[in-house]
Amino acid sequence: MEENEERLNLEPEASPNDFPYRLYSKINGALIGASMTPADKDDPEVASTSVPLPDGELNYAFDESINLWRGYTNEEWFNRLNEAALSIPDNNDEWRASIMTQMAVLNKQLVQLGLQNAKLTARVTELEKALNNTKESETN
Amino acid sequence: MFDICQDLYNKELLSIEDIRDVVLYSPMFGLTKIDYETITGQPWNTVTP
């Protein structure tokens, strides 16, 4: 019984560095836990690395581009999570974006049509003039 | 309008070309060339319509 208690008390002492692999979120790199086996490569959410965690009391996230852990203070970590949450577009954002692009496309077409119309008007005027000239020369 | 455009650009719902088109062809939205430079970080004089 005493042995069991000792074992239980020892468990929280284990750090992620005591395991061969550390698991992190593929979405924001946040440390999830540690494992004896590497994570499934096809897992969309969890990945694993053999890079050890640095010493310190920061919030760690794995940066795949440099293959190292980055440390964040509590405030930085909070802001980082907030930004990630804010950067997910909702229906309202999609609606606004589509309206803006639609408006721009329509206005662009309107400008182009206006220019085309002006060109055609100039051409028609030229042709009318030429026609009048030929008519006049015929009657003369 | 600037805030909305910046927000949508950061969320990748508007591309850099979309922002340019809004500045060029949707003047009623009131987005200026300086806003374009602030949002995209690109100079306006490189823009081709």
N, CA and C atoms of all chains as a GROMACS GRO file, in nm:
protein
  567
    1MET      N    1   0.084  -0.122   0.000
    1MET     CA    2   0.000   0.000   0.000
    1MET      C    3   0.087   0.125   0.000
    2GLU      N    4   0.188   0.125   0.085
    2GLU     CA    5   0.279   0.239   0.092
    2GLU      C    6   0.355   0.257  -0.040
    3GLU      N    7   0.394   0.146  -0.097
    3GLU     CA    8   0.465   0.151  -0.225
    3GLU      C    9   0.380   0.219  -0.332
    4ASN      N   10   0.252   0.180  -0.335
    4ASN     CA   11   0.160   0.238  -0.432
    4ASN      C   12   0.152   0.389  -0.416
    5GLU      N   13   0.139   0.432  -0.292
    5GLU     CA   14   0.129   0.576  -0.265
    5GLU      C   15   0.253   0.649  -0.314
    6GLU      N   16   0.366   0.586  -0.290
    6GLU     CA   17   0.491   0.646  -0.334
    6GLU      C   18   0.492   0.664  -0.485
    7ARG      N   19   0.448   0.560  -0.554
    7ARG     CA   20   0.446   0.565  -0.699
    7ARG      C   21   0.354   0.678  -0.748
    8LEU      N   22   0.238   0.685  -0.684
    8LEU     CA   23   0.142   0.789  -0.725
    8LEU      C   24   0.201   0.927  -0.703
    9ASN      N   25   0.270   0.943  -0.592
    9ASN     CA   26   0.330   1.074  -0.564
    9ASN      C   27   0.440   1.108  -0.662
   10LEU      N   28   0.503   1.005  -0.716
   10LEU     CA   29   0.612   1.030  -0.809
   10LEU      C   30   0.561   1.075  -0.946
   11GLU      N   31   0.442   1.034  -0.983
   11GLU     CA   32   0.395   1.059  -1.118
   11GLU      C   33   0.396   1.206  -1.160
   12PRO      N   34   0.346   1.300  -1.076
   12PRO     CA   35   0.346   1.440  -1.120
   12PRO      C   36   0.486   1.496  -1.142
   13GLU      N   37   0.587   1.430  -1.087
   13GLU     CA   38   0.724   1.479  -1.102
   13GLU      C   39   0.776   1.456  -1.244
   14ALA      N   40   0.715   1.360  -1.314
   14ALA     CA   41   0.764   1.327  -1.448
   14ALA      C   42   0.742   1.446  -1.540
   15SER      N   43   0.846   1.488  -1.609
   15SER     CA   44   0.833   1.600  -1.703
   15SER      C   45   0.826   1.544  -1.845
   16PRO      N   46   0.776   1.622  -1.940
   16PRO     CA   47   0.767   1.574  -2.079
   16PRO      C   48   0.901   1.530  -2.134
   17ASN      N   49   1.010   1.585  -2.078
   17ASN     CA   50   1.144   1.550  -2.128
   17ASN      C   51   1.187   1.410  -2.087
   18ASP      N   52   1.111   1.348  -1.992
   18ASP     CA   53   1.145   1.213  -1.951
   18ASP      C   54   1.100   1.111  -2.056
   19PHE      N   55   1.020   1.155  -2.152
   19PHE     CA   56   0.969   1.066  -2.256
   19PHE      C   57   1.043   1.091  -2.387
   20PRO      N   58   1.048   0.992  -2.474
   20PRO     CA   59   1.120   1.014  -2.601
   20PRO      C   60   1.051   1.114  -2.693
   21TYR      N   61   0.920   1.125  -2.683
   21TYR     CA   62   0.849   1.214  -2.775
   21TYR      C   63   0.759   1.310  -2.699
   22ARG      N   64   0.752   1.433  -2.746
   22ARG     CA   65   0.660   1.532  -2.693
   22ARG      C   66   0.552   1.561  -2.798
   23LEU      N   67   0.429   1.561  -2.753
   23LEU     CA   68   0.317   1.581  -2.846
   23LEU      C   69   0.275   1.727  -2.847
   24TYR      N   70   0.246   1.779  -2.965
   24TYR     CA   71   0.198   1.917  -2.973
   24TYR      C   72   0.085   1.928  -3.074
   25SER      N   73   0.009   2.036  -3.060
   25SER     CA   74  -0.105   2.059  -3.149
   25SER      C   75  -0.055   2.105  -3.284
   26LYS      N   76  -0.108   2.046  -3.391
   26LYS     CA   77  -0.070   2.090  -3.525
   26LYS      C   78  -0.130   2.226  -3.557
   27ILE      N   79  -0.234   2.265  -3.483
   27ILE     CA   80  -0.303   2.390  -3.514
   27ILE      C   81  -0.228   2.510  -3.460
   28ASN      N   82  -0.192   2.508  -3.330
   28ASN     CA   83  -0.120   2.624  -3.275
   28ASN      C   84   0.013   2.586  -3.211
   29GLY      N   85   0.055   2.461  -3.224
   29GLY     CA   86   0.186   2.421  -3.174
   29GLY      C   87   0.192   2.397  -3.025
   30ALA      N   88   0.081   2.414  -2.955
   30ALA     CA   89   0.081   2.406  -2.809
   30ALA      C   90   0.120   2.265  -2.760
   31LEU      N   91   0.198   2.263  -2.654
   31LEU     CA   92   0.238   2.135  -2.593
   31LEU      C   93   0.115   2.065  -2.538
   32ILE      N   94   0.095   1.940  -2.578
   32ILE     CA   95  -0.020   1.864  -2.530
   32ILE      C   96   0.023   1.763  -2.426
   33GLY      N   97   0.135   1.696  -2.451
   33GLY     CA   98   0.179   1.596  -2.356
   33GLY      C   99   0.303   1.526  -2.407
   34ALA      N  100   0.332   1.410  -2.351
   34ALA     CA  101   0.450   1.335  -2.392
   34ALA      C  102   0.410   1.191  -2.414
   35SER      N  103   0.494   1.120  -2.491
   35SER     CA  104   0.456   0.984  -2.525
   35SER      C  105   0.580   0.899  -2.548
   36MET      N  106   0.563   0.768  -2.530
   36MET     CA  107   0.673   0.675  -2.558
   36MET      C  108   0.681   0.649  -2.708
   37THR      N  109   0.573   0.671  -2.781
   37THR     CA  110   0.571   0.643  -2.925
   37THR      C  111   0.541   0.771  -3.002
   38PRO      N  112   0.593   0.784  -3.124
   38PRO     CA  113   0.562   0.904  -3.202
   38PRO      C  114   0.415   0.907  -3.243
   39ALA      N  115   0.363   1.027  -3.266
   39ALA     CA  116   0.222   1.041  -3.304
   39ALA      C  117   0.202   0.994  -3.448
   40ASP      N  118   0.078   0.953  -3.474
   40ASP     CA  119   0.040   0.910  -3.609
   40ASP      C  120   0.058   1.027  -3.707
   41LYS      N  121   0.130   1.002  -3.818
   41LYS     CA  122   0.157   1.110  -3.913
   41LYS      C  123   0.030   1.164  -3.978
   42ASP      N  124  -0.073   1.078  -3.988
   42ASP     CA  125  -0.197   1.120  -4.055
   42ASP      C  126  -0.292   1.193  -3.960
   43ASP      N  127  -0.254   1.200  -3.832
   43ASP     CA  128  -0.341   1.268  -3.736
   43ASP      C  129  -0.349   1.416  -3.771
   44PRO      N  130  -0.471   1.469  -3.792
   44PRO     CA  131  -0.480   1.610  -3.833
   44PRO      C  132  -0.453   1.709  -3.720
   45GLU      N  133  -0.457   1.662  -3.595
   45GLU     CA  134  -0.448   1.757  -3.484
   45GLU      C  135  -0.321   1.745  -3.401
   46VAL      N  136  -0.270   1.622  -3.388
   46VAL     CA  137  -0.156   1.601  -3.297
   46VAL      C  138  -0.033   1.556  -3.374
   47ALA      N  139   0.080   1.617  -3.344
   47ALA     CA  140   0.208   1.576  -3.401
   47ALA      C  141   0.306   1.555  -3.288
   48SER      N  142   0.418   1.490  -3.317
   48SER     CA  143   0.515   1.464  -3.211
   48SER      C  144   0.654   1.507  -3.256
   49THR      N  145   0.739   1.534  -3.159
   49THR     CA  146   0.876   1.573  -3.190
   49THR      C  147   0.968   1.514  -3.085
   50SER      N  148   1.094   1.490  -3.123
   50SER     CA  149   1.191   1.440  -3.027
   50SER      C  150   1.273   1.555  -2.968
   51VAL      N  151   1.247   1.677  -3.013
   51VAL     CA  152   1.319   1.794  -2.960
   51VAL      C  153   1.279   1.814  -2.814
   52PRO      N  154   1.377   1.821  -2.721
   52PRO     CA  155   1.341   1.837  -2.580
   52PRO      C  156   1.291   1.979  -2.549
   53LEU      N  157   1.206   1.988  -2.448
   53LEU     CA  158   1.157   2.119  -2.403
   53LEU      C  159   1.270   2.195  -2.334
   54PRO      N  160   1.278   2.325  -2.355
   54PRO     CA  161   1.377   2.403  -2.279
   54PRO      C  162   1.336   2.416  -2.132
   55ASP      N  163   1.433   2.445  -2.044
   55ASP     CA  164   1.402   2.466  -1.903
   55ASP      C  165   1.333   2.599  -1.886
   56GLY      N  166   1.239   2.605  -1.795
   56GLY     CA  167   1.171   2.731  -1.771
   56GLY      C  168   1.024   2.709  -1.744
   57GLU      N  169   0.959   2.815  -1.702
   57GLU     CA  170   0.819   2.807  -1.660
   57GLU      C  171   0.727   2.873  -1.760
   58LEU      N  172   0.770   2.886  -1.886
   58LEU     CA  173   0.687   2.954  -1.987
   58LEU      C  174   0.587   2.857  -2.048
   59ASN      N  175   0.495   2.914  -2.127
   59ASN     CA  176   0.404   2.831  -2.206
   59ASN      C  177   0.474   2.800  -2.338
   60TYR      N  178   0.489   2.673  -2.368
   60TYR     CA  179   0.568   2.636  -2.485
   60TYR      C  180   0.480   2.592  -2.602
   61ALA      N  181   0.522   2.637  -2.722
   61ALA     CA  182   0.457   2.593  -2.845
   61ALA      C  183   0.567   2.556  -2.943
   62PHE      N  184   0.544   2.450  -3.019
   62PHE     CA  185   0.648   2.402  -3.112
   62PHE      C  186   0.636   2.477  -3.244
   63ASP      N  187   0.749   2.532  -3.290
   63ASP     CA  188   0.752   2.602  -3.419
   63ASP      C  189   0.820   2.510  -3.521
   64GLU      N  190   0.740   2.456  -3.612
   64GLU     CA  191   0.793   2.359  -3.709
   64GLU      C  192   0.893   2.422  -3.804
   65SER      N  193   0.881   2.555  -3.829
   65SER     CA  194   0.969   2.617  -3.927
   65SER      C  195   1.114   2.622  -3.877
   66ILE      N  196   1.133   2.632  -3.746
   66ILE     CA  197   1.270   2.634  -3.693
   66ILE      C  198   1.302   2.508  -3.615
   67ASN      N  199   1.202   2.418  -3.603
   67ASN     CA  200   1.219   2.291  -3.534
   67ASN      C  201   1.262   2.310  -3.388
   68LEU      N  202   1.206   2.412  -3.324
   68LEU     CA  203   1.236   2.440  -3.184
   68LEU      C  204   1.109   2.480  -3.111
   69TRP      N  205   1.120   2.474  -2.975
   69TRP     CA  206   1.008   2.521  -2.893
   69TRP      C  207   1.022   2.671  -2.870
   70ARG      N  208   0.912   2.739  -2.880
   70ARG     CA  209   0.910   2.881  -2.847
   70ARG      C  210   0.838   2.899  -2.714
   71GLY      N  211   0.893   2.986  -2.628
   71GLY     CA  212   0.831   3.012  -2.499
   71GLY      C  213   0.748   3.139  -2.503
   72TYR      N  214   0.633   3.136  -2.436
   72TYR     CA  215   0.546   3.255  -2.429
   72TYR      C  216   0.510   3.280  -2.283
   73THR      N  217   0.510   3.408  -2.245
   73THR     CA  218   0.462   3.441  -2.111
   73THR      C  219   0.310   3.423  -2.111
   74ASN      N  220   0.250   3.424  -1.993
   74ASN     CA  221   0.106   3.404  -1.984
   74ASN      C  222   0.030   3.505  -2.070
   75GLU      N  223   0.074   3.631  -2.064
   75GLU     CA  224   0.005   3.736  -2.139
   75GLU      C  225   0.018   3.712  -2.290
   76GLU      N  226   0.141   3.682  -2.333
   76GLU     CA  227   0.166   3.656  -2.475
   76GLU      C  228   0.083   3.537  -2.523
   77TRP      N  229   0.078   3.436  -2.439
   77TRP     CA  230   0.006   3.315  -2.475
   77TRP      C  231  -0.143   3.344  -2.489
   78PHE      N  232  -0.196   3.422  -2.396
   78PHE     CA  233  -0.338   3.460  -2.400
   78PHE      C  234  -0.368   3.536  -2.529
   79ASN      N  235  -0.281   3.634  -2.562
   79ASN     CA  236  -0.302   3.712  -2.684
   79ASN      C  237  -0.293   3.625  -2.809
   80ARG      N  238  -0.199   3.530  -2.804
   80ARG     CA  239  -0.179   3.442  -2.919
   80ARG      C  240  -0.306   3.359  -2.943
   81LEU      N  241  -0.361   3.303  -2.838
   81LEU     CA  242  -0.482   3.222  -2.850
   81LEU      C  243  -0.599   3.308  -2.898
   82ASN      N  244  -0.606   3.431  -2.845
   82ASN     CA  245  -0.714   3.522  -2.884
   82ASN      C  246  -0.706   3.554  -3.032
   83GLU      N  247  -0.584   3.585  -3.080
   83GLU     CA  248  -0.566   3.616  -3.221
   83GLU      C  249  -0.607   3.499  -3.308
   84ALA      N  250  -0.567   3.379  -3.264
   84ALA     CA  251  -0.601   3.260  -3.342
   84ALA      C  252  -0.752   3.245  -3.350
   85ALA      N  253  -0.821   3.273  -3.237
   85ALA     CA  254  -0.966   3.259  -3.237
   85ALA      C  255  -1.032   3.365  -3.325
   86LEU      N  256  -0.975   3.487  -3.323
   86LEU     CA  257  -1.034   3.596  -3.401
   86LEU      C  258  -1.011   3.578  -3.551
   87SER      N  259  -0.901   3.509  -3.587
   87SER     CA  260  -0.868   3.501  -3.728
   87SER      C  261  -0.949   3.396  -3.802
   88ILE      N  262  -1.039   3.326  -3.731
   88ILE     CA  263  -1.126   3.230  -3.801
   88ILE      C  264  -1.247   3.306  -3.856
   89PRO      N  265  -1.264   3.311  -3.989
   89PRO     CA  266  -1.375   3.387  -4.044
   89PRO      C  267  -1.509   3.321  -4.018
   90ASP      N  268  -1.611   3.401  -3.988
   90ASP     CA  269  -1.746   3.347  -3.972
   90ASP      C  270  -1.830   3.382  -4.096
   91ASN      N  271  -1.957   3.342  -4.092
   91ASN     CA  272  -2.045   3.365  -4.208
   91ASN      C  273  -2.056   3.512  -4.241
   92ASN      N  274  -2.062   3.593  -4.136
   92ASN     CA  275  -2.076   3.738  -4.156
   92ASN      C  276  -1.956   3.794  -4.232
   93ASP      N  277  -1.836   3.748  -4.196
   93ASP     CA  278  -1.715   3.793  -4.264
   93ASP      C  279  -1.718   3.752  -4.410
   94GLU      N  280  -1.758   3.627  -4.436
   94GLU     CA  281  -1.763   3.578  -4.573
   94GLU      C  282  -1.862   3.660  -4.655
   95TRP      N  283  -1.974   3.691  -4.594
   95TRP     CA  284  -2.077   3.771  -4.661
   95TRP      C  285  -2.023   3.909  -4.695
   96ARG      N  286  -1.957   3.972  -4.599
   96ARG     CA  287  -1.903   4.106  -4.624
   96ARG      C  288  -1.797   4.104  -4.733
   97ALA      N  289  -1.709   4.002  -4.727
   97ALA     CA  290  -1.601   3.993  -4.827
   97ALA      C  291  -1.660   3.973  -4.966
   98SER      N  292  -1.764   3.887  -4.975
   98SER     CA  293  -1.821   3.860  -5.107
   98SER      C  294  -1.890   3.984  -5.161
   99ILE      N  295  -1.957   4.062  -5.074
   99ILE     CA  296  -2.022   4.185  -5.118
   99ILE      C  297  -1.917   4.283  -5.170
  100MET      N  298  -1.807   4.296  -5.098
  100MET     CA  299  -1.705   4.392  -5.139
  100MET      C  300  -1.642   4.354  -5.272
  101THR      N  301  -1.611   4.225  -5.289
  101THR     CA  302  -1.550   4.184  -5.416
  101THR      C  303  -1.651   4.195  -5.529
  102GLN      N  304  -1.777   4.158  -5.502
  102GLN     CA  305  -1.880   4.169  -5.605
  102GLN      C  306  -1.895   4.314  -5.651
  103MET      N  307  -1.900   4.405  -5.553
  103MET     CA  308  -1.914   4.548  -5.585
  103MET      C  309  -1.798   4.595  -5.670
  104ALA      N  310  -1.677   4.553  -5.632
  104ALA     CA  311  -1.558   4.596  -5.705
  104ALA      C  312  -1.561   4.542  -5.848
  105VAL      N  313  -1.600   4.414  -5.862
  105VAL     CA  314  -1.606   4.355  -5.997
  105VAL      C  315  -1.709   4.429  -6.083
  106LEU      N  316  -1.826   4.456  -6.025
  106LEU     CA  317  -1.930   4.526  -6.101
  106LEU      C  318  -1.886   4.666  -6.141
  107ASN      N  319  -1.824   4.737  -6.048
  107ASN     CA  320  -1.778   4.872  -6.078
  107ASN      C  321  -1.668   4.870  -6.184
  108LYS      N  322  -1.582   4.769  -6.176
  108LYS     CA  323  -1.475   4.754  -6.274
  108LYS      C  324  -1.536   4.735  -6.412
  109GLN      N  325  -1.634   4.646  -6.420
  109GLN     CA  326  -1.703   4.622  -6.548
  109GLN      C  327  -1.771   4.748  -6.597
  110LEU      N  328  -1.830   4.823  -6.503
  110LEU     CA  329  -1.899   4.947  -6.540
  110LEU      C  330  -1.802   5.047  -6.601
  111VAL      N  331  -1.684   5.058  -6.539
  111VAL     CA  332  -1.583   5.150  -6.592
  111VAL      C  333  -1.540   5.106  -6.732
  112GLN      N  334  -1.517   4.976  -6.747
  112GLN     CA  335  -1.474   4.924  -6.878
  112GLN      C  336  -1.582   4.946  -6.982
  113LEU      N  337  -1.709   4.921  -6.945
  113LEU     CA  338  -1.819   4.941  -7.039
  113LEU      C  339  -1.832   5.088  -7.076
  114GLY      N  340  -1.812   5.175  -6.978
  114GLY     CA  341  -1.817   5.318  -7.004
  114GLY      C  342  -1.713   5.359  -7.107
  115LEU      N  343  -1.592   5.307  -7.090
  115LEU     CA  344  -1.484   5.338  -7.184
  115LEU      C  345  -1.517   5.286  -7.323
  116GLN      N  346  -1.566   5.163  -7.326
  116GLN     CA  347  -1.604   5.101  -7.453
  116GLN      C  348  -1.712   5.183  -7.522
  117ASN      N  349  -1.810   5.226  -7.442
  117ASN     CA  350  -1.920   5.308  -7.494
  117ASN      C  351  -1.868   5.438  -7.554
  118ALA      N  352  -1.774   5.501  -7.483
  118ALA     CA  353  -1.717   5.626  -7.532
  118ALA      C  354  -1.646   5.604  -7.665
  119LYS      N  355  -1.570   5.494  -7.673
  119LYS     CA  356  -1.500   5.462  -7.797
  119LYS      C  357  -1.599   5.442  -7.911
  120LEU      N  358  -1.705   5.365  -7.883
  120LEU     CA  359  -1.805   5.337  -7.986
  120LEU      C  360  -1.874   5.465  -8.030
  121THR      N  361  -1.906   5.553  -7.934
  121THR     CA  362  -1.971   5.680  -7.968
  121THR      C  363  -1.883   5.762  -8.062
  122ALA      N  364  -1.753   5.768  -8.029
  122ALA     CA  365  -1.659   5.841  -8.114
  122ALA      C  366  -1.656   5.781  -8.254
  123ARG      N  367  -1.656   5.649  -8.260
  123ARG     CA  368  -1.651   5.579  -8.389
  123ARG      C  369  -1.779   5.608  -8.470
  124VAL      N  370  -1.894   5.602  -8.403
  124VAL     CA  371  -2.022   5.629  -8.470
  124VAL      C  372  -2.024   5.771  -8.525
  125THR      N  373  -1.974   5.867  -8.445
  125THR     CA  374  -1.970   6.006  -8.490
  125THR      C  375  -1.885   6.019  -8.616
  126GLU      N  376  -1.768   5.952  -8.612
  126GLU     CA  377  -1.681   5.952  -8.731
  126GLU      C  378  -1.753   5.898  -8.853
  127LEU      N  379  -1.819   5.785  -8.835
  127LEU     CA  380  -1.889   5.721  -8.947
  127LEU      C  381  -2.001   5.808  -8.999
  128GLU      N  382  -2.076   5.874  -8.909
  128GLU     CA  383  -2.185   5.963  -8.950
  128GLU      C  384  -2.131   6.076  -9.035
  129LYS      N  385  -2.019   6.131  -8.988
  129LYS     CA  386  -1.957   6.239  -9.064
  129LYS      C  387  -1.920   6.192  -9.204
  130ALA      N  388  -1.855   6.076  -9.210
  130ALA     CA  389  -1.812   6.022  -9.339
  130ALA      C  390  -1.933   5.998  -9.428
  131LEU      N  391  -2.042   5.946  -9.367
  131LEU     CA  392  -2.164   5.918  -9.443
  131LEU      C  393  -2.222   6.047  -9.500
  132ASN      N  394  -2.230   6.150  -9.414
  132ASN     CA  395  -2.282   6.280  -9.459
  132ASN      C  396  -2.198   6.336  -9.574
  133ASN      N  397  -2.066   6.321  -9.560
  133ASN     CA  398  -1.977   6.372  -9.665
  133ASN      C  399  -2.003   6.303  -9.798
  134THR      N  400  -2.016   6.169  -9.792
  134THR     CA  401  -2.041   6.096  -9.917
  134THR      C  402  -2.176   6.134  -9.975
  135LYS      N  403  -2.278   6.151  -9.886
  135LYS     CA  404  -2.412   6.190  -9.934
  135LYS      C  405  -2.405   6.324 -10.005
  136GLU      N  406  -2.333   6.420  -9.939
  136GLU     CA  407  -2.319   6.553  -9.998
  136GLU      C  408  -2.250   6.547 -10.134
  137SER      N  409  -2.143   6.467 -10.141
  137SER     CA  410  -2.069   6.459 -10.267
  137SER      C  411  -2.154   6.394 -10.377
  138GLU      N  412  -2.242   6.297 -10.334
  138GLU     CA  413  -2.330   6.233 -10.431
  138GLU      C  414  -2.431   6.332 -10.490
  139THR      N  415  -2.495   6.412 -10.399
  139THR     CA  416  -2.596   6.509 -10.444
  139THR      C  417  -2.531   6.618 -10.531
  140ASN      N  418  -2.404   6.649 -10.497
  140ASN     CA  419  -2.338   6.750 -10.579
  140ASN      C  420  -2.304   6.687 -10.714
  141MET      N  421  -1.481   5.141  -4.255
  141MET     CA  422  -1.454   5.056  -4.371
  141MET      C  423  -1.312   5.003  -4.370
  142PHE      N  424  -1.219   5.092  -4.325
  142PHE     CA  425  -1.078   5.050  -4.317
  142PHE      C  426  -1.064   4.929  -4.224
  143ASP      N  427  -1.131   4.937  -4.107
  143ASP     CA  428  -1.121   4.829  -4.009
  143ASP      C  429  -1.175   4.698  -4.067
  144ILE      N  430  -1.288   4.708  -4.137
  144ILE     CA  431  -1.350   4.587  -4.194
  144ILE      C  432  -1.256   4.525  -4.298
  145CYS      N  433  -1.201   4.612  -4.386
  145CYS     CA  434  -1.112   4.561  -4.491
  145CYS      C  435  -0.988   4.496  -4.431
  146GLN      N  436  -0.932   4.563  -4.329
  146GLN     CA  437  -0.812   4.507  -4.266
  146GLN      C  438  -0.843   4.372  -4.201
  147ASP      N  439  -0.958   4.367  -4.135
  147ASP     CA  440  -1.000   4.244  -4.069
  147ASP      C  441  -1.015   4.131  -4.172
  148LEU      N  442  -1.084   4.162  -4.283
  148LEU     CA  443  -1.110   4.060  -4.385
  148LEU      C  444  -0.980   4.018  -4.455
  149TYR      N  445  -0.889   4.116  -4.471
  149TYR     CA  446  -0.760   4.084  -4.533
  149TYR      C  447  -0.679   3.992  -4.441
  150ASN      N  448  -0.682   4.021  -4.312
  150ASN     CA  449  -0.609   3.938  -4.216
  150ASN      C  450  -0.667   3.797  -4.209
  151LYS      N  451  -0.798   3.788  -4.234
  151LYS     CA  452  -0.863   3.656  -4.233
  151LYS      C  453  -0.854   3.588  -4.368
  152GLU      N  454  -0.780   3.651  -4.462
  152GLU     CA  455  -0.756   3.595  -4.595
  152GLU      C  456  -0.884   3.578  -4.676
  153LEU      N  457  -0.986   3.658  -4.644
  153LEU     CA  458  -1.108   3.654  -4.725
  153LEU      C  459  -1.098   3.753  -4.841
  154LEU      N  460  -1.018   3.858  -4.824
  154LEU     CA  461  -0.992   3.952  -4.933
  154LEU      C  462  -0.846   3.938  -4.972
  155SER      N  463  -0.821   3.925  -5.104
  155SER     CA  464  -0.683   3.917  -5.149
  155SER      C  465  -0.629   4.058  -5.168
  156ILE      N  466  -0.499   4.067  -5.197
  156ILE     CA  467  -0.436   4.197  -5.220
  156ILE      C  468  -0.499   4.264  -5.343
  157GLU      N  469  -0.536   4.182  -5.442
  157GLU     CA  470  -0.601   4.236  -5.562
  157GLU      C  471  -0.741   4.288  -5.530
  158ASP      N  472  -0.809   4.219  -5.438
  158ASP     CA  473  -0.943   4.263  -5.399
  158ASP      C  474  -0.936   4.401  -5.333
  159ILE      N  475  -0.837   4.420  -5.246
  159ILE     CA  476  -0.821   4.549  -5.178
  159ILE      C  477  -0.794   4.658  -5.283
  160ARG      N  478  -0.707   4.625  -5.380
  160ARG     CA  479  -0.677   4.719  -5.487
  160ARG      C  480  -0.804   4.756  -5.564
  161ASP      N  481  -0.884   4.656  -5.597
  161ASP     CA  482  -1.007   4.681  -5.672
  161ASP      C  483  -1.105   4.768  -5.593
  162VAL      N  484  -1.110   4.743  -5.462
  162VAL     CA  485  -1.200   4.824  -5.379
  162VAL      C  486  -1.155   4.971  -5.382
  163VAL      N  487  -1.023   4.993  -5.372
  163VAL     CA  488  -0.971   5.130  -5.375
  163VAL      C  489  -0.998   5.194  -5.512
  164LEU      N  490  -0.973   5.117  -5.618
  164LEU     CA  491  -0.984   5.172  -5.753
  164LEU      C  492  -1.128   5.189  -5.798
  165TYR      N  493  -1.211   5.089  -5.772
  165TYR     CA  494  -1.342   5.085  -5.837
  165TYR      C  495  -1.461   5.103  -5.744
  166SER      N  496  -1.438   5.099  -5.614
  166SER     CA  497  -1.550   5.120  -5.522
  166SER      C  498  -1.523   5.241  -5.433
  167PRO      N  499  -1.517   5.361  -5.492
  167PRO     CA  500  -1.482   5.478  -5.410
  167PRO      C  501  -1.586   5.508  -5.301
  168MET      N  502  -1.710   5.455  -5.319
  168MET     CA  503  -1.812   5.480  -5.216
  168MET      C  504  -1.778   5.412  -5.085
  169PHE      N  505  -1.688   5.315  -5.086
  169PHE     CA  506  -1.644   5.253  -4.961
  169PHE      C  507  -1.542   5.341  -4.888
  170GLY      N  508  -1.490   5.441  -4.956
  170GLY     CA  509  -1.404   5.538  -4.890
  170GLY      C  510  -1.266   5.487  -4.853
  171LEU      N  511  -1.220   5.379  -4.919
  171LEU     CA  512  -1.087   5.326  -4.890
  171LEU      C  513  -0.984   5.400  -4.976
  172THR      N  514  -0.879   5.449  -4.910
  172THR     CA  515  -0.781   5.530  -4.983
  172THR      C  516  -0.656   5.448  -5.015
  173LYS      N  517  -0.567   5.512  -5.095
  173LYS     CA  518  -0.442   5.445  -5.132
  173LYS      C  519  -0.354   5.425  -5.009
  174ILE      N  520  -0.362   5.518  -4.916
  174ILE     CA  521  -0.283   5.504  -4.792
  174ILE      C  522  -0.336   5.386  -4.710
  175ASP      N  523  -0.470   5.370  -4.710
  175ASP     CA  524  -0.528   5.254  -4.642
  175ASP      C  525  -0.478   5.125  -4.705
  176TYR      N  526  -0.470   5.124  -4.838
  176TYR     CA  527  -0.420   5.006  -4.910
  176TYR      C  528  -0.279   4.972  -4.862
  177GLU      N  529  -0.194   5.076  -4.852
  177GLU     CA  530  -0.056   5.053  -4.810
  177GLU      C  531  -0.049   5.005  -4.666
  178THR      N  532  -0.139   5.060  -4.581
  178THR     CA  533  -0.139   5.019  -4.440
  178THR      C  534  -0.185   4.875  -4.427
  179ILE      N  535  -0.289   4.836  -4.502
  179ILE     CA  536  -0.346   4.702  -4.488
  179ILE      C  537  -0.251   4.598  -4.546
  180THR      N  538  -0.201   4.622  -4.668
  180THR     CA  539  -0.124   4.518  -4.736
  180THR      C  540   0.025   4.527  -4.710
  181GLY      N  541   0.073   4.645  -4.667
  181GLY     CA  542   0.216   4.662  -4.648
  181GLY      C  543   0.291   4.677  -4.779
  182GLN      N  544   0.217   4.694  -4.889
  182GLN     CA  545   0.279   4.711  -5.021
  182GLN      C  546   0.263   4.856  -5.065
  183PRO      N  547   0.365   4.911  -5.135
  183PRO     CA  548   0.350   5.048  -5.186
  183PRO      C  549   0.247   5.055  -5.298
  184TRP      N  550   0.171   5.167  -5.300
  184TRP     CA  551   0.064   5.180  -5.399
  184TRP      C  552   0.120   5.196  -5.540
  185ASN      N  553   0.238   5.260  -5.552
  185ASN     CA  554   0.288   5.292  -5.687
  185ASN      C  555   0.328   5.169  -5.767
  186THR      N  556   0.330   5.049  -5.703
  186THR     CA  557   0.359   4.928  -5.779
  186THR      C  558   0.231   4.865  -5.835
  187VAL      N  559   0.115   4.927  -5.802
  187VAL     CA  560  -0.013   4.868  -5.840
  187VAL      C  561  -0.040   4.891  -5.988
  188THR      N  562  -0.082   4.783  -6.054
  188THR     CA  563  -0.127   4.797  -6.193
  188THR      C  564  -0.276   4.767  -6.199
  189PRO      N  565  -0.353   4.857  -6.260
  189PRO     CA  566  -0.497   4.836  -6.262
  189PRO      C  567  -0.540   4.722  -6.356
   0.00000   0.00000   0.00000
